[in-house]
Amino acid sequence: MRVSAKGRYALAAAVHMAQMYDSREVITVVSISERLGISKIYLEQVFSLLKRCGIVTSTKGAQGGYQLAHPPWQVKALDVLSAVETALFEPAEGTVAEKAPEIDMVMRQSVFQPVDQAVRDALGKITLYDLAAQAERLRKEDALMFYI
């Protein structure tokens, strides 16, 4: 599995939104762009996909922006990545299907499909709430570090 920059940015933005969830404020693409150091134009494309898949909702106007459509404990990393990654779990192409179809089939059944399922299962267990909480713990630990 390979996650593109679009997928990584979408997940980072969603985690940031999860951190801000309790405030119930709409969050602008500009503020996310500044906070995370991601291009505003690129984030607009990402949020268009997230909105289309029901991960976020938008409010138009001068006070507009985005909010998570569901509480962070209900949104999985798999949901976010699936919304923006077109080929996240693309079936493996045939490797030796023409000359050795039995080897090709066993590779699909015993290697590629189980690996895809394991990744799918792992991503389906991780919520935005989990990621936001871990990020907050790391932020607090870093704030307590003393450098000599």
DSSP file with accessible surface (Angstrom, degrees, kcal/mol):
  #  RESIDUE AA STRUCTURE BP1 BP2  ACC     N-H-->O    O-->H-N    N-H-->O    O-->H-N    TCO  KAPPA ALPHA  PHI   PSI    X-CA   Y-CA   Z-CA
    1    1 A M              0   0  112      0, 0.0     2,-0.4     0, 0.0    87,-0.1   0.000 360.0 360.0 360.0 136.2    0.0    0.0    0.0
    2    2 A R        -     0   0  219     85,-0.2     2,-0.6    86,-0.2    85,-0.1  -0.992 360.0-153.5-128.5 126.1    1.3    3.4   -0.9
    3    3 A V        -     0   0   31     -2,-0.4    78,-0.0     4,-0.0    82,-0.0  -0.869  18.0-140.4-101.0 125.1   -0.4    6.6    0.5
    4    4 A S     >  -     0   0   44     -2,-0.6     4,-2.4     1,-0.1     5,-0.2  -0.168  29.7 -98.8 -75.1 173.2    0.1    9.6   -1.7
    5    5 A A  H  > S+     0   0   30      1,-0.2     4,-3.1     2,-0.2     5,-0.3   0.896 125.3  58.3 -58.8 -38.9    0.7   13.2   -0.5
    6    6 A K  H  > S+     0   0   58      1,-0.2     4,-2.3     2,-0.2    -1,-0.2   0.923 107.6  45.7 -58.8 -43.6   -3.0   13.8   -1.0
    7    7 A G  H  > S+     0   0    0      2,-0.2     4,-2.3     1,-0.2    -1,-0.2   0.913 113.6  48.4 -66.7 -42.0   -3.8   11.0    1.4
    8    8 A R  H  X S+     0   0  137     -4,-2.4     4,-2.4     2,-0.2    -2,-0.2   0.917 113.7  46.9 -65.7 -41.8   -1.2   12.1    4.0
    9    9 A Y  H  X S+     0   0   82     -4,-3.1     4,-2.7     2,-0.2     5,-0.2   0.899 111.3  51.8 -66.6 -40.3   -2.4   15.8    3.8
   10   10 A A  H  X S+     0   0    0     -4,-2.3     4,-2.4    -5,-0.3    -2,-0.2   0.932 112.0  46.0 -61.8 -44.1   -6.1   14.7    4.1
   11   11 A L  H  X S+     0   0   39     -4,-2.3     4,-2.5     2,-0.2     5,-0.2   0.928 113.0  49.6 -67.0 -42.1   -5.3   12.6    7.2
   12   12 A A  H  X S+     0   0   40     -4,-2.4     4,-2.4     1,-0.2    -2,-0.2   0.930 112.9  47.2 -62.0 -44.5   -3.3   15.4    8.8
   13   13 A A  H  X S+     0   0    0     -4,-2.7     4,-2.4     1,-0.2    -1,-0.2   0.908 111.8  50.6 -64.5 -40.4   -6.0   18.0    8.1
   14   14 A A  H  X S+     0   0    0     -4,-2.4     4,-2.2    -5,-0.2    -1,-0.2   0.894 109.7  50.2 -65.9 -38.8   -8.7   15.6    9.5
   15   15 A V  H  X S+     0   0   22     -4,-2.5     4,-2.2     2,-0.2    -2,-0.2   0.927 109.7  51.3 -64.8 -42.4   -6.6   15.0   12.7
   16   16 A H  H  X S+     0   0   15     -4,-2.4     4,-1.3     1,-0.2    -2,-0.2   0.930 110.2  49.1 -59.4 -43.2   -6.2   18.8   13.1
   17   17 A M  H  < S+     0   0    3     -4,-2.4     4,-0.4     1,-0.2    -1,-0.2   0.882 107.9  54.4 -64.8 -35.5  -10.0   19.2   12.7
   18   18 A A  H >< S+     0   0   10     -4,-2.2     3,-0.9     1,-0.2     4,-0.4   0.886 104.9  54.0 -64.8 -37.4  -10.5   16.4   15.3
   19   19 A Q  H 3< S+     0   0   62     -4,-2.2     3,-0.3     1,-0.2    -1,-0.2   0.827 114.2  41.8 -64.2 -30.3   -8.3   18.4   17.7
   20   20 A M  T >X S+     0   0   72     -4,-1.3     3,-1.3    -5,-0.2     4,-0.5   0.398  85.4 105.0 -95.2   1.5  -10.5   21.4   17.2
   21   21 A Y  G X4 S+     0   0   37     -3,-0.9     3,-1.6    -4,-0.4    -1,-0.2   0.854  71.4  58.1 -57.7 -42.0  -13.8   19.4   17.3
   22   22 A D  G 34 S+     0   0  136     -4,-0.4    -1,-0.3     1,-0.3    -2,-0.1   0.771  97.2  62.4 -63.9 -24.1  -14.9   20.5   20.8
   23   23 A S  G <4 S-     0   0   53     -3,-1.3    -1,-0.3     2,-0.1    -2,-0.2   0.717  91.6-147.7 -73.5 -19.7  -14.9   24.2   19.8
   24   24 A R    <<  +     0   0  152     -3,-1.6     2,-0.2    -4,-0.5    -3,-0.1   0.646  48.4 141.3  61.7  13.8  -17.6   23.5   17.2
   25   25 A E        -     0   0  123     -5,-0.5     2,-0.2     1,-0.1    -1,-0.2  -0.573  58.6-112.4 -83.1 151.2  -16.1   26.3   15.1
   26   26 A V        -     0   0   45     -2,-0.2     2,-0.5    37,-0.2    41,-0.2  -0.593  32.2-142.3 -76.9 146.4  -15.8   26.1   11.4
   27   27 A I  B     -A   66   0A  11     39,-2.9    39,-2.8    -2,-0.2     2,-0.2  -0.946   9.0-135.8-116.9 128.6  -12.2   25.8   10.3
   28   28 A T     >  -     0   0   58     -2,-0.5     4,-1.9    37,-0.2     5,-0.2  -0.484  16.0-126.4 -83.2 153.9  -10.9   27.6    7.2
   29   29 A V  H  > S+     0   0   13      1,-0.2     4,-3.1     2,-0.2     5,-0.2   0.881 112.3  58.1 -62.5 -35.8   -8.6   26.0    4.6
   30   30 A V  H  > S+     0   0   61      1,-0.2     4,-2.7     2,-0.2    -1,-0.2   0.924 105.7  47.7 -61.7 -44.6   -6.3   29.0    5.1
   31   31 A S  H  > S+     0   0   44      2,-0.2     4,-2.5     1,-0.2    -1,-0.2   0.900 114.2  46.7 -66.6 -37.6   -6.0   28.3    8.9
   32   32 A I  H  X S+     0   0    0     -4,-1.9     4,-2.8     2,-0.2     5,-0.3   0.926 111.5  52.4 -66.5 -42.8   -5.3   24.6    8.2
   33   33 A S  H  X>S+     0   0   21     -4,-3.1     4,-1.7     1,-0.2     5,-1.2   0.926 113.4  43.2 -58.2 -45.9   -2.8   25.5    5.5
   34   34 A E  H  <5S+     0   0  147     -4,-2.7    -1,-0.2     2,-0.2    -2,-0.2   0.909 115.4  48.6 -68.0 -41.9   -0.9   27.9    7.9
   35   35 A R  H  <5S+     0   0  138     -4,-2.5    -2,-0.2    -5,-0.2    -1,-0.2   0.895 124.5  28.8 -65.6 -40.8   -1.0   25.4   10.8
   36   36 A L  H  <5S-     0   0   54     -4,-2.8    -1,-0.2    -5,-0.2    -2,-0.2   0.542 102.1-121.7-101.3  -9.7    0.2   22.4    8.8
   37   37 A G  T  <5 +     0   0   69     -4,-1.7     2,-0.4    -5,-0.3    -3,-0.2   0.880  62.8 141.4  70.6  37.7    2.3   24.1    6.1
   38   38 A I      < -     0   0    9     -5,-1.2    -1,-0.3    -6,-0.3    -2,-0.1  -0.912  61.3 -94.4-114.0 141.8    0.3   22.7    3.3
   39   39 A S     >  -     0   0   68     -2,-0.4     4,-2.5     1,-0.1     5,-0.2  -0.242  26.0-140.0 -54.2 131.3   -0.6   24.6    0.1
   40   40 A K  H  > S+     0   0   88      1,-0.2     4,-2.1     2,-0.2     5,-0.2   0.907 103.1  51.8 -60.6 -42.3   -4.1   26.2    0.3
   41   41 A I  H  > S+     0   0  109      1,-0.2     4,-1.4     2,-0.2    -1,-0.2   0.917 110.6  47.7 -63.5 -41.7   -4.8   25.3   -3.3
   42   42 A Y  H  > S+     0   0   65      1,-0.2     4,-2.0     2,-0.2    -1,-0.2   0.918 110.5  52.1 -66.1 -41.7   -3.9   21.6   -2.7
   43   43 A L  H  X S+     0   0    0     -4,-2.5     4,-3.1     1,-0.2     5,-0.2   0.866 103.0  58.9 -63.8 -34.8   -6.0   21.5    0.5
   44   44 A E  H  X S+     0   0   79     -4,-2.1     4,-1.8     1,-0.2    -1,-0.2   0.911 106.8  47.7 -61.1 -40.1   -9.0   22.9   -1.4
   45   45 A Q  H  X S+     0   0   98     -4,-1.4     4,-1.6     2,-0.2    -2,-0.2   0.921 112.4  49.5 -64.5 -42.9   -8.8   19.9   -3.7
   46   46 A V  H  X S+     0   0    0     -4,-2.0     4,-2.4     1,-0.2    -2,-0.2   0.933 110.8  49.1 -62.2 -46.0   -8.5   17.5   -0.7
   47   47 A F  H  X S+     0   0    0     -4,-3.1     4,-2.6     1,-0.2     5,-0.2   0.829 104.2  59.5 -68.3 -29.0  -11.5   19.1    1.1
   48   48 A S  H  X S+     0   0   59     -4,-1.8     4,-2.2    -5,-0.2    -1,-0.2   0.933 110.1  43.0 -61.0 -43.8  -13.6   18.8   -2.1
   49   49 A L  H  X S+     0   0   34     -4,-1.6     4,-1.7     2,-0.2    -2,-0.2   0.901 113.1  51.4 -68.4 -41.6  -13.0   15.0   -2.0
   50   50 A L  H  <>S+     0   0    0     -4,-2.4     5,-2.6     1,-0.2     6,-0.9   0.896 111.9  47.9 -63.4 -38.4  -13.6   14.8    1.8
   51   51 A K  H ><5S+     0   0   87     -4,-2.6     3,-1.7     1,-0.2    -2,-0.2   0.924 107.4  55.0 -67.4 -44.2  -16.9   16.7    1.4
   52   52 A R  H 3<5S+     0   0  180     -4,-2.2    -1,-0.2     1,-0.3    -2,-0.2   0.851 110.7  46.4 -58.4 -33.3  -18.0   14.5   -1.5
   53   53 A C  T 3<5S-     0   0   75     -4,-1.7    -1,-0.3    -5,-0.1    -2,-0.2   0.347 117.4-111.2 -94.0   5.4  -17.5   11.4    0.7
   54   54 A G  T < 5S+     0   0   32     -3,-1.7    -3,-0.2     2,-0.2    -2,-0.1   0.674  83.7 120.4  78.1  19.0  -19.3   12.9    3.8
   55   55 A I  S   <S+     0   0   13     -5,-2.6    14,-2.7    -6,-0.2    15,-0.5   0.865  80.6  19.3 -80.5 -38.3  -16.2   13.3    6.0
   56   56 A V  E     -B   68   0A   4     -6,-0.9     2,-0.3    12,-0.3    12,-0.2  -0.884  66.9-146.4-127.4 160.6  -16.6   17.0    6.3
   57   57 A T  E     -B   67   0A  63     10,-2.7    10,-2.0    -2,-0.3     2,-0.3  -0.864  18.9-141.5-117.9 159.7  -19.4   19.6    5.8
   58   58 A S  E     -B   66   0A  34     -2,-0.3     2,-0.4     8,-0.2     8,-0.2  -0.901   8.6-155.8-125.8 153.5  -18.9   23.1    4.6
   59   59 A T  E     -B   65   0A  69      6,-2.6     6,-1.5    -2,-0.3     2,-0.1  -0.998  21.1-143.1-123.2 127.7  -20.3   26.5    5.4
   60   60 A K        +     0   0  175     -2,-0.4     3,-0.2     4,-0.2     2,-0.1  -0.435  52.1  47.3 -86.8 162.7  -20.2   29.2    2.7
   61   61 A G  S >  S-     0   0   63      1,-0.2     3,-2.0    -2,-0.1    -2,-0.1  -0.392 102.1 -44.7 106.3-177.5  -19.5   32.9    3.2
   62   62 A A  T 3  S+     0   0  104      1,-0.3    -1,-0.2    -2,-0.1    -2,-0.0   0.811 139.6  39.9 -61.5 -33.7  -17.2   35.2    5.1
   63   63 A Q  T 3  S+     0   0  168     -3,-0.2    -1,-0.3     2,-0.0   -37,-0.2   0.109  98.7 123.5 -99.8  21.3  -17.5   33.1    8.2
   64   64 A G    <   +     0   0   10     -3,-2.0     2,-0.3    -6,-0.0    -4,-0.2  -0.156  19.9 117.6 -82.9 173.3  -17.4   29.9    6.3
   65   65 A G  E     - B   0  59A   9     -6,-1.5    -6,-2.6   -37,-0.1     2,-0.3  -0.976  54.5 -59.2 164.1-153.4  -15.1   26.9    6.5
   66   66 A Y  E     -AB  27  58A  43    -39,-2.8   -39,-2.9    -2,-0.3     2,-0.3  -0.863  32.0-176.7-125.2 154.6  -15.3   23.2    7.3
   67   67 A Q  E     - B   0  57A  62    -10,-2.0   -10,-2.7    -2,-0.3     2,-0.2  -0.966  41.3 -93.4-139.5 155.4  -16.2   20.9   10.1
   68   68 A L  E     - B   0  56A  15     -2,-0.3   -12,-0.3   -12,-0.2   -13,-0.1  -0.484  29.0-141.9 -64.4 138.8  -16.1   17.2   10.6
   69   69 A A  S    S+     0   0   34    -14,-2.7   -13,-0.2    -2,-0.2    -1,-0.1   0.711  84.3  26.7 -76.0 -20.2  -19.4   15.7    9.6
   70   70 A H  S    S-     0   0   90    -15,-0.5     5,-0.1     1,-0.0    -1,-0.0  -0.940 102.0 -80.0-137.5 158.9  -19.2   13.2   12.5
   71   71 A P    >>  -     0   0   23      0, 0.0     3,-2.4     0, 0.0     4,-0.6  -0.260  46.2-113.7 -58.2 147.9  -17.6   13.1   15.9
   72   72 A P  G >4 S+     0   0    4      0, 0.0    57,-1.5     0, 0.0    56,-1.0   0.759 114.9  62.2 -59.3 -25.3  -13.9   12.2   15.6
   73   73 A W  G 34 S+     0   0  128      1,-0.2    57,-0.0    55,-0.2   -55,-0.0   0.623 105.0  49.1 -77.4  -7.3  -14.4    8.9   17.4
   74   74 A Q  G <4 S+     0   0  108     -3,-2.4     2,-0.6     2,-0.1    -1,-0.2   0.537  94.5  83.1-103.3 -10.5  -16.7    7.8   14.6
   75   75 A V    <<  -     0   0    3     -4,-0.6    53,-2.4    -3,-0.5    54,-0.3  -0.854  67.0-155.7-100.7 122.6  -14.3    8.7   11.7
   76   76 A K  B  >  -C  127   0B  66     -2,-0.6     4,-1.7    51,-0.2     3,-0.3  -0.603  27.5-120.5 -94.7 154.1  -11.7    6.1   10.8
   77   77 A A  H  > S+     0   0    1     49,-2.9     4,-2.7    46,-0.6     5,-0.3   0.890 116.9  59.7 -56.8 -36.4   -8.4    6.7    9.1
   78   78 A L  H  > S+     0   0   32     45,-1.5     4,-2.7    48,-0.3    -1,-0.2   0.895 101.4  53.3 -59.9 -39.7   -9.7    4.3    6.5
   79   79 A D  H  > S+     0   0   65     -3,-0.3     4,-1.4    44,-0.2    -1,-0.2   0.934 111.8  44.3 -60.8 -47.6  -12.6    6.6    5.8
   80   80 A V  H  X S+     0   0    0     -4,-1.7     4,-1.0     2,-0.2     3,-0.3   0.949 116.7  44.4 -65.1 -49.1  -10.4    9.6    5.2
   81   81 A L  H >X S+     0   0    6     -4,-2.7     4,-2.6     1,-0.2     3,-0.6   0.906 111.7  53.0 -65.5 -39.2   -7.8    7.8    3.1
   82   82 A S  H 3< S+     0   0   62     -4,-2.7    -1,-0.2    -5,-0.3    -2,-0.2   0.817 103.9  59.1 -64.8 -29.1  -10.5    6.0    1.0
   83   83 A A  H 3< S+     0   0   13     -4,-1.4    -1,-0.2    -3,-0.3    -2,-0.2   0.820 121.0  22.5 -69.0 -30.3  -12.1    9.4    0.3
   84   84 A V  H << S+     0   0    6     -4,-1.0     2,-0.8    -3,-0.6    -2,-0.2   0.630 105.3  80.3-114.2 -18.7   -9.0   10.8   -1.4
   85   85 A E    ><  -     0   0   23     -4,-2.6     3,-0.8    -5,-0.2     4,-0.2  -0.832  51.7-172.8 -96.5 111.6   -7.0    7.8   -2.5
   86   86 A T  T 3  S+     0   0  147     -2,-0.8     3,-0.2     1,-0.2    -1,-0.2   0.808  86.6  33.0 -72.7 -28.5   -8.3    6.4   -5.8
   87   87 A A  T >  S+     0   0   42      1,-0.1     3,-1.1   -85,-0.1    -1,-0.2  -0.041  75.2 127.5-120.1  33.6   -6.0    3.4   -5.8
   88   88 A L  T <  S+     0   0   12     -3,-0.8   -86,-0.2     1,-0.3    -1,-0.1   0.915  92.0  14.7 -58.3 -45.4   -5.7    2.6   -2.1
   89   89 A F  T 3  S+     0   0   34     -4,-0.2    -1,-0.3    -3,-0.2     3,-0.1  -0.249  84.4 162.5-126.1  46.3   -6.7   -1.0   -2.5
   90   90 A E    <   -     0   0  122     -3,-1.1     3,-0.1     1,-0.1    -3,-0.1  -0.430  49.3-101.1 -63.1 135.9   -6.4   -1.5   -6.2
   91   91 A P        -     0   0  100      0, 0.0    -1,-0.1     0, 0.0     2,-0.1  -0.297  43.0-100.2 -59.7 143.1   -6.3   -5.2   -7.0
   92   92 A A        -     0   0   31      1,-0.1     2,-0.1    -3,-0.1     3,-0.1  -0.384  39.9-116.9 -63.5 139.0   -2.8   -6.5   -7.8
   93   93 A E        -     0   0  158      1,-0.1    -1,-0.1    -3,-0.1     2,-0.1  -0.403  39.1 -85.7 -72.7 156.7   -2.1   -6.9  -11.4
   94   94 A G        -     0   0   41      1,-0.2    -1,-0.1    -2,-0.1    11,-0.0  -0.366  42.3-175.8 -61.9 138.1   -1.3  -10.3  -12.9
   95   95 A T  S    S-     0   0   86      5,-0.1    -1,-0.2    -3,-0.1     3,-0.1   0.839  81.0  -4.3-102.5 -53.0    2.3  -11.1  -12.6
   96   96 A V  S  > S+     0   0   58      4,-0.2     4,-3.0     5,-0.1     8,-0.3  -0.109  88.1 133.2-132.2  32.7    2.7  -14.4  -14.3
   97   97 A A  T  4 S+     0   0   47      1,-0.2    -1,-0.1     2,-0.2     8,-0.1   0.823  70.5  51.5 -59.7 -33.9   -0.9  -15.1  -15.2
   98   98 A E  T  4 S+     0   0  179      2,-0.2    -1,-0.2     1,-0.1    -2,-0.1   0.945 123.7  23.4 -72.9 -46.1   -0.3  -16.0  -18.8
   99   99 A K  T  4 S+     0   0  185      1,-0.2    -2,-0.2    -3,-0.1    -1,-0.1   0.767 139.4  20.8 -92.9 -29.1    2.5  -18.6  -18.3
  100  100 A A    >X  +     0   0   16     -4,-3.0     4,-2.1     1,-0.1     3,-0.6  -0.526  62.7 166.2-141.6  70.5    1.8  -19.8  -14.7
  101  101 A P  H 3> S+     0   0   74      0, 0.0     4,-2.7     0, 0.0     5,-0.2   0.831  77.8  58.5 -60.3 -30.1   -1.8  -18.9  -13.7
  102  102 A E  H 3> S+     0   0  125      2,-0.2     4,-2.2     1,-0.2     5,-0.2   0.893 107.7  46.3 -68.2 -36.3   -1.6  -21.2  -10.6
  103  103 A I  H <> S+     0   0   82     -3,-0.6     4,-2.3     2,-0.2    -1,-0.2   0.929 112.8  50.4 -68.7 -42.8    1.3  -19.2   -9.2
  104  104 A D  H  X S+     0   0    9     -4,-2.1     4,-2.1    -8,-0.3    -2,-0.2   0.931 111.9  47.6 -59.6 -44.7   -0.4  -15.9  -10.0
  105  105 A M  H  X S+     0   0   96     -4,-2.7     4,-2.8     1,-0.2     5,-0.2   0.916 111.4  49.4 -65.5 -42.7   -3.6  -17.1   -8.2
  106  106 A V  H  X S+     0   0   72     -4,-2.2     4,-2.7     1,-0.2     5,-0.3   0.881 109.3  52.9 -67.5 -34.3   -1.7  -18.3   -5.1
  107  107 A M  H  X>S+     0   0   48     -4,-2.3     5,-2.0     2,-0.2     4,-1.9   0.936 112.6  44.8 -63.8 -43.8    0.1  -15.0   -4.9
  108  108 A R  I  <>S+     0   0   68     -4,-2.1     5,-2.7     3,-0.2    -2,-0.2   0.945 120.0  39.8 -63.1 -48.8   -3.2  -13.1   -5.0
  109  109 A Q  I  <5S+     0   0  111     -4,-2.8    -2,-0.2     1,-0.2    -1,-0.2   0.844 126.2  32.3 -73.1 -35.6   -4.9  -15.4   -2.5
  110  110 A S  I  <5S+     0   0   78     -4,-2.7    -3,-0.2    -5,-0.2    -1,-0.2   0.651 133.6  15.1-100.3 -16.8   -2.0  -15.9   -0.1
  111  111 A V  I  X5S+     0   0   71     -4,-1.9     4,-2.1    -5,-0.3     5,-0.2   0.704 123.3  37.4-120.0 -65.4   -0.1  -12.7   -0.2
  112  112 A F  I  ><S+     0   0   73     -5,-2.0     4,-2.5     1,-0.2     5,-0.2   0.917 117.2  45.6 -68.5 -46.6   -1.8   -9.7   -1.8
  113  113 A Q  H  ><S+     0   0  112     -5,-2.7     4,-2.5    -6,-0.3    -1,-0.2   0.940 114.9  47.2 -65.0 -44.8   -5.4  -10.1   -0.6
  114  114 A P  H  > S+     0   0   62      0, 0.0     4,-2.5     0, 0.0    -1,-0.2   0.898 112.9  49.7 -63.4 -36.8   -4.5  -10.9    3.0
  115  115 A V  H  X S+     0   0   77     -4,-2.1     4,-2.5     2,-0.2     5,-0.2   0.946 111.5  48.2 -66.0 -46.1   -2.1   -8.0    3.1
  116  116 A D  H  X S+     0   0   34     -4,-2.5     4,-2.7     1,-0.2    -1,-0.2   0.924 113.2  48.8 -58.1 -42.8   -4.8   -5.6    1.7
  117  117 A Q  H  X S+     0   0   89     -4,-2.5     4,-2.9     2,-0.2    -1,-0.2   0.906 109.7  51.2 -66.3 -39.5   -7.2   -7.0    4.3
  118  118 A A  H  X S+     0   0   59     -4,-2.5     4,-2.5     2,-0.2    -1,-0.2   0.918 112.7  45.8 -64.0 -41.7   -4.8   -6.6    7.2
  119  119 A V  H  X S+     0   0   37     -4,-2.5     4,-2.9     2,-0.2     5,-0.3   0.934 113.0  50.4 -65.9 -45.4   -4.2   -2.9    6.2
  120  120 A R  H  X S+     0   0   83     -4,-2.7     4,-1.9    -5,-0.2    -2,-0.2   0.930 112.2  47.8 -57.6 -45.4   -7.9   -2.3    5.7
  121  121 A D  H  X S+     0   0   79     -4,-2.9     4,-0.6     2,-0.2    -1,-0.2   0.916 112.7  48.3 -63.1 -44.3   -8.6   -3.8    9.2
  122  122 A A  H >X S+     0   0   50     -4,-2.5     3,-1.2     1,-0.2     4,-0.7   0.943 113.5  45.9 -63.8 -46.9   -5.8   -1.8   10.9
  123  123 A L  H 3< S+     0   0   24     -4,-2.9   -45,-1.5     1,-0.3   -46,-0.6   0.814 107.7  59.3 -66.8 -28.1   -6.9    1.5    9.3
  124  124 A G  H 3< S+     0   0   24     -4,-1.9    -1,-0.3    -5,-0.3    -2,-0.2   0.607 104.1  51.1 -76.1 -10.8  -10.5    0.7   10.2
  125  125 A K  H << S+     0   0  161     -3,-1.2     2,-0.6    -4,-0.6    -1,-0.2   0.614  92.2  84.9 -97.1 -17.1   -9.6    0.5   13.9
  126  126 A I     <  -     0   0   61     -4,-0.7   -49,-2.9    -3,-0.4   -48,-0.3  -0.794  63.0-165.1 -94.0 121.0   -7.8    3.9   14.1
  127  127 A T  B  >  -C   76   0B  10     -2,-0.6     4,-2.0   -51,-0.3   -51,-0.2  -0.624  33.5-116.8 -99.5 162.8  -10.1    6.8   14.7
  128  128 A L  H  > S+     0   0    0    -53,-2.4     4,-2.9   -56,-1.0     5,-0.2   0.859 118.5  58.6 -62.9 -32.6   -9.4   10.5   14.3
  129  129 A Y  H  > S+     0   0  124    -57,-1.5     4,-2.6   -54,-0.3    -1,-0.2   0.931 104.7  49.4 -60.8 -46.0  -10.0   10.8   18.0
  130  130 A D  H  > S+     0   0   63    -58,-0.2     4,-2.3     1,-0.2    -2,-0.2   0.925 113.7  45.5 -58.4 -46.7   -7.2    8.3   18.7
  131  131 A L  H  X S+     0   0   39     -4,-2.0     4,-2.5     2,-0.2    -2,-0.2   0.908 112.9  49.6 -66.8 -41.8   -4.8   10.2   16.4
  132  132 A A  H  X S+     0   0   11     -4,-2.9     4,-2.3     2,-0.2    -1,-0.2   0.911 111.7  49.4 -64.1 -40.7   -5.7   13.6   17.9
  133  133 A A  H  X S+     0   0   27     -4,-2.6     4,-2.3    -5,-0.2    -2,-0.2   0.913 111.6  48.3 -65.3 -41.6   -5.2   12.3   21.4
  134  134 A Q  H  X S+     0   0   99     -4,-2.3     4,-2.3    -5,-0.2    -2,-0.2   0.915 111.3  50.5 -64.4 -41.5   -1.8   10.8   20.5
  135  135 A A  H  X S+     0   0   36     -4,-2.5     4,-2.4     1,-0.2    -2,-0.2   0.907 109.8  50.7 -63.3 -40.2   -0.7   14.0   18.9
  136  136 A E  H  X S+     0   0   58     -4,-2.3     4,-2.4     2,-0.2    -1,-0.2   0.912 109.1  50.8 -64.4 -42.2   -1.8   16.0   22.0
  137  137 A R  H  X S+     0   0  137     -4,-2.3     4,-2.5     1,-0.2    -2,-0.2   0.924 111.6  47.9 -60.7 -43.8    0.2   13.6   24.2
  138  138 A L  H  X S+     0   0  110     -4,-2.3     4,-2.5     2,-0.2    -2,-0.2   0.899 110.1  52.4 -65.2 -38.4    3.3   14.1   22.1
  139  139 A R  H  X S+     0   0  131     -4,-2.4     4,-2.0     1,-0.2    -2,-0.2   0.932 111.8  46.0 -62.4 -44.0    2.8   17.9   22.1
  140  140 A K  H  X S+     0   0  119     -4,-2.4     4,-1.2     2,-0.2    -2,-0.2   0.902 111.9  50.8 -67.0 -40.4    2.6   17.9   25.9
  141  141 A E  H  < S+     0   0  115     -4,-2.5     4,-0.5     1,-0.2     3,-0.4   0.918 110.6  49.5 -62.6 -41.7    5.6   15.6   26.2
  142  142 A D  H >< S+     0   0   99     -4,-2.5     3,-1.0     1,-0.2    -1,-0.2   0.872 106.7  55.7 -65.9 -35.1    7.6   17.9   23.9
  143  143 A A  H 3< S+     0   0   76     -4,-2.0    -1,-0.2     1,-0.2    -2,-0.2   0.789 107.1  50.9 -67.6 -25.0    6.6   20.9   25.9
  144  144 A L  T 3< S+     0   0  122     -4,-1.2    -1,-0.2    -3,-0.4    -2,-0.2   0.514  85.1 112.7 -89.8  -6.1    8.0   19.3   29.0
  145  145 A M    <   -     0   0  110     -3,-1.0     2,-0.5    -4,-0.5    -3,-0.0  -0.459  54.6-152.4 -70.0 138.1   11.4   18.5   27.4
  146  146 A F        -     0   0  186     -2,-0.2     2,-0.5     2,-0.0    -2,-0.1  -0.947   5.1-157.3-112.1 130.6   14.4   20.4   28.8
  147  147 A Y              0   0  175     -2,-0.5    -2,-0.0     0, 0.0     0, 0.0  -0.915 360.0 360.0-110.3 131.1   17.3   21.0   26.6
  148  148 A I              0   0  216     -2,-0.5    -2,-0.0     0, 0.0     0, 0.0  -0.861 360.0 360.0-110.7 360.0   20.8   21.6   28.0
